[in-house]
Amino acid sequence: RQMAPGYDQAAAQLEPRVGVAKVDTEAEQALGARYQIRSIPTLALFVNGREVARQAGAMSASDIVRWTRQNIPG
């Protein structure tokens, strides 16, 4: 919740090149377990269905954008 405004701002800057989605791991416990989400918030970056980067903890919009761009191949 504390990260929601920054997350939404980052999504607006990254889309459409990067698809952005939120998951409520309390409601989607199987998904949280599948991807071993241990802390909230956690950002996971997937390229072609494979996780390429992960970051736990709150980040500002600019930090999310920077982190994403640094971890996207090419």
C-alpha positions in Angstrom: 0.0 0.0 0.0 2.8 2.4 0.9 4.3 1.8 -2.5 1.1 2.0 -4.6 1.5 5.6 -5.8 5.1 5.1 -6.9 4.2 1.8 -8.4 1.4 3.3 -10.5 3.7 6.2 -11.6 6.4 3.7 -12.6 4.0 1.6 -14.5 2.8 4.6 -16.5 6.4 5.3 -17.5 7.3 1.7 -18.4 4.2 0.6 -20.3 3.7 -0.5 -23.0 7.3 -1.8 -23.4 7.1 -3.4 -20.0 3.8 -5.0 -18.8 3.2 -4.3 -15.1 1.0 -6.3 -12.8 0.2 -6.3 -9.1 -0.5 -9.5 -7.2 -2.3 -9.7 -3.8 -0.3 -12.6 -2.3 -2.9 -12.9 0.6 -5.6 -13.6 -2.0 -3.3 -15.6 -4.3 -1.3 -17.6 -1.8 -0.4 -20.4 -4.3 1.2 -17.8 -6.7 3.1 -16.2 -3.8 4.4 -19.7 -2.8 5.2 -20.6 -6.4 7.5 -17.5 -6.7 8.7 -17.7 -3.1 7.5 -14.2 -2.2 8.9 -13.8 1.4 8.4 -10.1 1.9 6.0 -7.4 0.8 6.5 -5.5 -1.3 8.6 -7.6 -3.7 9.2 -6.7 -7.4 10.0 -9.5 -9.8 11.0 -8.9 -13.4 10.3 -11.5 -16.0 11.6 -11.7 -19.5 10.0 -14.3 -21.8 8.5 -16.0 -18.8 11.7 -16.3 -16.8 12.5 -14.3 -13.7 15.6 -12.2 -14.4 15.6 -9.9 -11.3 14.0 -9.5 -7.9 14.0 -6.7 -5.4 12.4 -6.7 -2.0 11.3 -3.5 -0.2 9.6 -0.3 -1.0 11.0 1.8 -3.8 10.2 5.2 -5.3 8.8 5.5 -8.8 12.1 6.7 -10.2 13.9 3.8 -8.4 11.5 1.2 -9.9 12.0 2.6 -13.4 15.8 2.7 -13.0 15.9 -0.8 -11.6 13.7 -2.2 -14.3 15.6 -0.6 -17.1 18.9 -1.8 -15.6 17.7 -5.4 -15.6 16.1 -5.6 -19.0 18.4 -7.3 -21.5 19.2 -5.3 -24.6 
